[in-house]
Amino acid sequence: MRSRRLSEEGNGDPRIAPIPRYALRSMLLLLSTACTGLPRPNFDTASRDTNDTGEPVDTGDTGNTGDSGDTAETAEDTSPTVAFDLSGNLDGLAFALVQLPASEAGFVMGDVLFEQAPAPRIELRPDGEAYLQPLPDIVGLEGAFFVGGLHEDDGNLTWDPEERWFAAGSWMALYLGGELPELMALAGWQLGWNSILIDGAAIPALGDPLALPLINGYVDAVELSGSADPALPAGTRFALVPAPVFAGEAVEALLVDEVLEDPWGVSVRGAPDPSHFLDIDGDGFPEAVETFVVYTDADGSESVSTGDPGLGGVCRFEGENAYQGVGLFFSPPTTSVLWPVYFAAAGASVGWNAFAADPGAETLRFLDADALIDLVASGECVVE
């Protein structure tokens, strides 16, 4: 199977993911883009100061900074500035807010803050000012990125370096300070707290920093079903073949290797054998990529082997001729919060994912459960 990357760049340091270019460069794009049609947040921006010169504007208002008043008449403001709405299985996990310093290579995992037991809603008041750093190529503007994450917990509600992260949000909290360019203000950005969706879009969507979704989307099992092409010979078998096999390596315990029935259905649960994993992209994160192979059991071994002729694969058909080859990959949780951030940005999950690959395509499309019930095992299907 051809290696298909989920991102533009890899990096050998597992603490670094190539995501911030989407966020930082997208903000730069706003400076040279007309404001018509740009996404606007749900909060009021009418009070923001602007001028008619097109120059950056320092409004003097840094948003909800968490600073208390200087006079006896002003009570300390203790209202939250960032809030997360949690969902999914939260058993055995702990919540943490993680600060993500941005570098030219990508986000780096920074300080782990505000750790606590997970709850449906978590409200916080971080000190955004303390983590401000200059944003590349935007003179006078500083930013600080934060993400909510869920990690396994040994009961002390403190992240230890060996504890793995199961989820992180693609919606990030972003604190801005300094001088805000006018076009960014018109597009909905504000000094103080913002929230942005990191999904690779040219211009990131803006949201409400008091309503950041955080879902434990870890997928432990996947089910697939479909029909068999009647043109296939009797006794045809199919198997899920791990990527190391195509690299000439031996593996243990295939997840699926059985006679192809019509209709057919398979259920895959839990992590595959360690021999299935391969660091395909050389980024320090091994994955188990599994490709469906339809074959003839020429040697009578009742298992796929090098001498068995391959007949095809498993596909989703769209239209009369167009198809997408279907496969699976498993990405285990890691000790870096950046891995679930990376997957959330790509629309995938930690754990099992099903993908579709157009013939000759260099990118993958991820499939939800509804797309895995009308598949076809056919000689027309080939996943490169």
N, C-alpha and C positions, 0 to 999 in steps of 0.2 A: 504494500500500500504506500502510495506517495505521501511524504510528510506534508501536511498542510498546517500552516501556522495560524494561531488565533490572534496574533498581533504582528506589527510591522517589524519589531526588533526583539532579539533575545538578550539575556544578560546572564553572566555566570554567577552573579551574586544573588542568592535566594532572598535577600532582604530587599531587592530592588525589582520593581516591575515597570515596564515601559508605558505607563499610563499617563503621566502628567503632561506629556506633549499634547494630548487631547484637551486637557483642561487649560493649560497655560496658553498654548497657541490659539485655542479657540477664543480666548479673551482678547488676544491681539487682533484676531480677525474682526472683532467688533469695531475696532478703531478705524477700519477702512471700509466698512460696510454700511450702506444706507440703512436707516433704522426701520423703514417700512417692512412690516411682516416679521420682525424679530420677536422671539418669544418674550412674553411679559409675565412676571410673577403674579401671585394672587394678593400681594399686599400693596397698600397704597404708597405711591411714590410722588404724590402731588406736592409734598412739602420740600422736595429736594431742590437745592439751589443750582441754577445753571445760568450761563450767559450766552450771548449771541456770537461770541468770537471763535468758538470751536476749541478754545484752550481748556486744559484740565481745570477743574473747579475744586477747591478745598472748601467744603461746606462748614468745616468746624464741627460737624456732627459725626461722631464715630459710632453711632448706633447704640445698641444696648450693650455697653462695655462691662457692666458689673461694678463700676465705680460707685461708691456711695456719695451722697451729697456733702457739700462743704459747710452747710449751715445747719443750725439747730432746727430750722423750719422744714428741712428736707429729710424725710426718713430714708433709710437705706433701702435700695431697691433689691429685693431678693427674688424677683420673678425669674423664671427660667428663660434662657436665651436659645437653648437647643433642646429638642425633645425627640425621642425615638418611640415608635410604635412597633412592638415586637410581636412576632407570630411564628408558628411552627413548633416543633418539639424542643422544649427548653430544658428538659431533664438532664442533670449532670453538667450543665454549662454555666458559665458566668459571663456577665456583660462587662465590657470595658470600652471606654472612649480612647482612641489611639490617635496621636498627633502624627502627621505624615509630612516631614520636611521634603521639599521638592528640590531635585537636582536636575542637571541636564540629562543624566542617565535615567531618571525616573523618581518615583516616590521612594523614600527610605522609611522604614519602620522606626518611628520616634518614641516618645514617651507614652506609656500606658497609664491612662488616667481614669479616675472615677469608677473603680471596679465595684461591682455589687451583684447580688443575686438578680437574675432576670425577672422582669415583670411585664405585664402587657404594655405599660407606658412608663418610660423613664425620662424624667425632666432634670436638666443640668444647667449649670451656669459657669461654663469654662472661662478661663482668662485668655481670651483671644489675643489681647495685646502682647502678652508675654512670649508668643510664638511667631510674631510677625517677621517676615523676611522679604526682601525685595523680589518683585516678580520680574522675570526676564523681559527686557525690551519695553516695559511700561514705566517710564520715568515717574518717580514720585509715588507709585502705588505699591503697597506691601500686602501680603496675604499669608494666611495660616490655614492649612487643611486639616480636617479631623474626620475620622470615620468611626462608626459604631461597629463592634464586632462581638462574636460569641466564641469563647474558647472552652475546652474541657477544663474541669475544675476538680481539684483533690479535696475540696471542702474549705479551703482557707480564703476563697474569693480573691486570690492574688495570682496573676499570671506568672507562671514559672517557665523558663526557656524551653523546657521539654514538653510543655502542654501545647496541644494542637488547636488551631483555629478552624471552626466548622462553618462560620458564616461571617460576612461583612457586607455592608450596604454599598450599592452603587450610587446612592444619594449621599453626598458628602456635605458636611458643614464647612463653609468657607468664611473666614473672618477677614475683612478688608480694612486697611488703614492707610492713611496718607492722603494723596490727591487722586480723586476719581475722575477719569476722563469723561467729558460730556456725553459722548456717544454711548459709553457703558451705562451712564446714569439713565439716558433715554431708553436704553434697552431693558432696564429693570434692575441693574446691579445697584447696590447701595453700600456705603461705608458701614461697617459693623457686620452683622451676621447675614449671610446668604446661604442658600443650599443649591447645589448643582448636581446634575445627573451626569455621571461619567460613563458614557456608553459608546464613545468613538464618534459621536456626531460632530459635524464641523462647528456648530454653535451649540453649546450645552444648554439643555433646558434648565430653567430656574424654578425653584419650588419654595416651600415654606420651611425654614429651619426648625420650626416647632412641630413639624409633622414628617419626620424622616422615617421611612419604613425600613425595618430590619427583620428579614425573614431567614429562619434556619432552613435553607433549601437543600440540606444534605440529602442525597438520594441513595438509599441503601439497596434498593431493588428496582428492577425494570422488567416489564412484561411486553412481549411482542407476539403478534399473531397475524395470520393471513392465509393465503391459498397457494397451491402449487401449480405451476404450468403443466397442463395435461400432456404436453409434448415431451416432457422428461421421461426417460425410461423407468420401468418398474425397478424398485430396489434402490433408487437414488437416495443418497444421504446428504445431510448438510451439517456443517459445523461452524462454530465461532473460532476463528484461527487468530491467535495473538500475533502482534507485530514482530516479536523476535523470531518467529518461524520463518518469516519472509527474509529475515537477515541471516538465515542459516543456523539459528540456535535452537536447541532442544528446550521444550517446556513441559510442565507437569499439569495434569488435571484440567483438560479442556472443559469449558463451561457448558458447551453444547456439542454433541457429536452423536447423531441419531438418524434413523430412517426418516425420510421426509414424507409426512402424511399430508392429506388434503381433506379438510383444512389442518393447519398446524398451529402450535402455540408453544412458546418457551418462556420460562421465568428465570431470571438471573438475580441472585441475591448474595449480598456480602462481597467483600473484596476478593479478587482473584488471587491465585497463587503468585508468590513473589517472582517466579520465573517469567510471568507474563509482562512484567514492567520493562519499559525501555525509555531512556531519556532521548526522545526523538529529536527535540529541538536543541538539545545541549544547553538547557537553561537551568539545570540543577533540579528540575521537577520531573521525575519519572512518571509516566502514565502507562496504563494498560489499554492499548488500542486493539479492539477485537473486530475482525472482518468476517462476514458470512461467506462461506464457500459451499457451493452445491457441487457434489462430486459423485463419481462412480467408484464403488469399492472394488477395484480391480484385483487386489491381492487377497480379498476375503477376510481381512483382519478386523472388520467391523469398527474401524477407526480410520481417520484420515491419515495418509502417509504420502511420502514423496512420489511414489509410483502411481497414485490415484489420479486419473484424469479429472481436471476441473471442468464443470459444466456451466457455471454461472454464479450468481449470488442472490441476494435479497434486495428488492427495490420498492420504492414508491413510484407508481406510474402517474403522470399528469398528462392528460391528453392521450392521443393514440400512440405516439412514439417517444415522447419525452419521459425520462425516468431519472430518479436519483438513487444511487447506491446507498444502502443503509448499513450502518455499523454502530458499534458502541465503544465508548472509552470510559475508563474509571480513573478519576484523579483523587488520590487520598488526601485527607486533611494534612496540613503541614504546620510547622511551628512559626511560620510567618503569616501575619494577617494580610499581607499583600496578595497571597495566592487566592483566597476567596474574593478579595477586591477585584482582582484580575478576572476571575470567572464571572462575577456579577456584572462587570462591565461588558463582557462578551456575551451575556445572556445565557450563561451556562451555570452549572452547580458543582460544588464539591461532591464527589461520589460518582454515581453513574450518570452518563449523558448518552442520549441517542442522537446520531447525526445523519444528515443526508448530504451526499456529494454529487453534484452534477458531473457528468462525464467531462473530463478535462479541466474541471474547475480547480482553482487554487484555494478556495475558502470553503468552509463548512457551514451548513445551516443546522441549528439545533431543533429537535423535534420534541413536542410535548406528547403526553400519553394518548391524546386523541388521534395523533398521526401514526400510531404504531399498531393499529388494529386492522388495517386493510393492506398489508404488505403482500408482495408476490415473490415467491422463489422461482426464478426463471433463468433460462440460458441466455436471455438478453441482458441480464444484469451483470455488470462488471465494475468492481470498485478497484481503481488503480492504487 
